[in-house]
Amino acid sequence: MKNVQLEAIQPTGEEVPVTAVVENPPQRAAVTAPETTAPVTTPAEKTEVAQALPHTASSLPLAGLIGLLSLCAGFALVIITKFAA
């Protein structure tokens, strides 16, 4: 493999080494979470969140799925009756 010297071009048009332009991200210190218990949520709190959601879904995809399954069942019955006869 070849080693290629990478260079960056600054807005002034000057070519500089990439190491002068790109900085390594700072190292994060390992943060340990304090040992506390998670707050307990009751089912009543969960239903309040669910009731606040908007009703944007429709039953059209369900109707389409039922229709598709009906067509598949009809074709299956036609094929079965042709082979049985």
LUMDRENMI-587038 format. One record per atom (N, C-alpha, C): residue number from 1; atom name; x, y, z. Coordinates in steps of 0.02 Angstrom, whole numbers, m for minus. Layout:
residues N
 num atomo      u      v      w
 NUM    CA      X      Y      Z
...
This chain:
residues 85
 num atomo      u      v      w
   1     N     42    m59      0
   1    CA      0      0      0
   1     C     44     62      0
   2     N     18    113    m31
   2    CA     54    175    m32
   2     C     30    221     24
   3     N     76    259     50
   3    CA     58    310     99
   3     C     52    376     62
   4     N     m5    408     69
   4    CA    m18    470     34
   4     C    m24    525     86
   5     N      9    580     74
   5    CA      4    638    119
   5     C    m60    675    103
   6     N   m107    676    150
   6    CA   m170    711    140
   6     C   m161    784    160
   7     N   m191    827    120
   7    CA   m187    898    135
   7     C   m257    928    128
   8     N   m270    977    170
   8    CA   m333   1013    167
   8     C   m320   1082    140
   9     N   m370   1110    108
   9    CA   m364   1177     80
   9     C   m408   1224    121
  10     N   m378   1274    151
  10    CA   m415   1322    191
  10     C   m450   1372    145
  11     N   m498   1410    170
  11    CA   m534   1459    128
  11     C   m488   1510     96
  12     N   m430   1521    125
  12    CA   m382   1569     95
  12     C   m345   1539     36
  13     N   m352   1473     24
  13    CA   m319   1440    m31
  13     C   m254   1407    m10
  14     N   m236   1414     53
  14    CA   m174   1385     79
  14     C   m183   1311     93
  15     N   m135   1270     73
  15    CA   m137   1199     86
  15     C   m103   1185    153
  16     N   m138   1149    196
  16    CA   m112   1132    263
  16     C   m123   1058    274
  17     N    m83   1027    318
  17    CA    m95    956    333
  17     C   m164    946    365
  18     N   m193    889    354
  18    CA   m260    874    380
  18     C   m260    875    456
  19     N   m205    856    486
  19    CA   m202    855    559
  19     C   m207    925    589
  20     N   m192    977    550
  20    CA   m199   1045    575
  20     C   m272   1068    572
  21     N   m312   1036    531
  21    CA   m382   1057    522
  21     C   m429   1014    563
  22     N   m419    949    562
  22    CA   m463    903    596
  22     C   m437    891    667
  23     N   m482    900    715
  23    CA   m464    887    785
  23     C   m497    824    809
  24     N   m462    788    852
  24    CA   m492    729    882
  24     C   m545    750    932
  25     N   m600    713    936
  25    CA   m652    731    984
  25     C   m625    721   1055
  26     N   m647    762   1102
  26    CA   m623    754   1171
  26     C   m645    687   1200
  27     N   m602    659   1240
  27    CA   m618    595   1272
  27     C   m668    607   1329
  28     N   m719    568   1330
  28    CA   m769    573   1383
  28     C   m746    531   1442
  29     N   m756    558   1500
  29    CA   m741    520   1560
  29     C   m800    473   1573
  30     N   m785    415   1599
  30    CA   m838    368   1614
  30     C   m881    395   1670
  31     N   m944    404   1656
  31    CA   m990    431   1706
  31     C  m1030    373   1734
  32     N  m1028    366   1798
  32    CA  m1067    314   1830
  32     C  m1131    346   1856
  33     N  m1186    314   1842
  33    CA  m1250    339   1864
  33     C  m1258    325   1939
  34     N  m1287    372   1975
  34    CA  m1299    359   2045
  34     C  m1349    302   2053
  35     N  m1338    263   2103
  35    CA  m1380    205   2113
  35     C  m1446    225   2146
  36     N  m1495    239   2103
  36    CA  m1562    255   2127
  36     C  m1610    210   2091
  37     N  m1666    201   2119
  37    CA  m1717    160   2087
  37     C  m1756    202   2038
  38     N  m1780    171   1985
  38    CA  m1819    205   1935
  38     C  m1888    221   1964
  39     N  m1917    277   1944
  39    CA  m1984    292   1970
  39     C  m2034    241   1945
  40     N  m2078    222   1989
  40    CA  m2128    172   1972
  40     C  m2188    208   1941
  41     N  m2208    185   1883
  41    CA  m2266    214   1850
  41     C  m2325    168   1858
  42     N  m2380    196   1872
  42    CA  m2441    156   1880
  42     C  m2476    152   1812
  43     N  m2519    103   1804
  43    CA  m2555     97   1740
  43     C  m2597    159   1724
  44     N  m2621    194   1775
  44    CA  m2661    255   1762
  44     C  m2619    308   1728
  45     N  m2554    314   1746
  45    CA  m2511    363   1714
  45     C  m2498    345   1641
  46     N  m2492    281   1627
  46    CA  m2480    259   1558
  46     C  m2541    273   1514
  47     N  m2601    263   1540
  47    CA  m2660    274   1499
  47     C  m2671    348   1486
  48     N  m2647    392   1530
  48    CA  m2654    463   1517
  48     C  m2612    482   1457
  49     N  m2553    454   1450
  49    CA  m2511    468   1393
  49     C  m2543    441   1330
  50     N  m2570    381   1333
  50    CA  m2601    351   1274
  50     C  m2663    390   1253
  51     N  m2700    417   1299
  51    CA  m2759    455   1281
  51     C  m2742    522   1250
  52     N  m2682    547   1264
  52    CA  m2662    612   1237
  52     C  m2637    607   1165
  53     N  m2624    547   1140
  53    CA  m2599    539   1072
  53     C  m2654    554   1021
  54     N  m2636    582    964
  54    CA  m2687    596    913
  54     C  m2710    532    878
  55     N  m2771    533    856
  55    CA  m2800    475    821
  55     C  m2792    486    746
  56     N  m2734    465    720
  56    CA  m2720    477    650
  56     C  m2727    415    606
  57     N  m2736    357    636
  57    CA  m2741    295    597
  57     C  m2812    286    572
  58     N  m2818    248    518
  58    CA  m2885    232    492
  58     C  m2891    156    486
  59     N  m2951    134    472
  59    CA  m2962     62    465
  59     C  m2956     40    392
  60     N  m2936     83    347
  60    CA  m2930     66    277
  60     C  m2878     11    264
  61     N  m2819     11    295
  61    CA  m2773    m44    284
  61     C  m2801   m111    308
  62     N  m2839   m111    361
  62    CA  m2870   m173    385
  62     C  m2921   m198    335
  63     N  m2960   m154    306
  63    CA  m3009   m175    256
  63     C  m2974   m202    194
  64     N  m2918   m171    174
  64    CA  m2880   m196    118
  64     C  m2851   m265    131
  65     N  m2827   m276    191
  65    CA  m2799   m341    209
  65     C  m2853   m395    209
  66     N  m2912   m378    235
  66    CA  m2967   m427    234
  66     C  m2987   m443    163
  67     N  m2989   m393    119
  67    CA  m3006   m404     49
  67     C  m2954   m448     14
  68     N  m2890   m435     28
  68    CA  m2836   m475     m2
  68     C  m2840   m547     21
  69     N  m2852   m557     86
  69    CA  m2858   m625    111
  69     C  m2919   m660     82
  70     N  m2973   m624     71
  70    CA  m3032   m653     40
  70     C  m3018   m675    m32
  71     N  m2982   m633    m70
  71    CA  m2964   m652   m138
  71     C  m2920   m714   m139
  72     N  m2871   m716    m94
  72    CA  m2827   m774    m90
  72     C  m2866   m837    m72
  73     N  m2913   m831    m26
  73    CA  m2954   m889     m7
  73     C  m2997   m911    m66
  74     N  m3025   m864   m103
  74    CA  m3065   m881   m161
  74     C  m3025   m917   m214
  75     N  m2965   m892   m230
  75    CA  m2923   m925   m279
  75     C  m2902   m994   m255
  76     N  m2888  m1001   m190
  76    CA  m2869  m1066   m163
  76     C  m2927  m1115   m170
  77     N  m2989  m1093   m158
  77    CA  m3046  m1138   m165
  77     C  m3057  m1158   m238
  78     N  m3047  m1112   m284
  78    CA  m3054  m1127   m355
  78     C  m3003  m1180   m375
  79     N  m2941  m1172   m354
  79    CA  m2889  m1219   m372
  79     C  m2902  m1287   m341
  80     N  m2924  m1287   m278
  80    CA  m2938  m1351   m245
  80     C  m2995  m1388   m278
  81     N  m3049  m1352   m297
  81    CA  m3106  m1385   m329
  81     C  m3087  m1410   m399
  82     N  m3043  m1377   m435
  82    CA  m3023  m1401   m501
  82     C  m2982  m1466   m495
  83     N  m2939  m1470   m445
  83    CA  m2900  m1531   m437
  83     C  m2942  m1587   m408
  84     N  m2993  m1571   m369
  84    CA  m3035  m1623   m339
  84     C  m3085  m1651   m390
  85     N  m3102  m1614   m441
  85    CA  m3152  m1636   m488
  85     C  m3126  m1682   m540
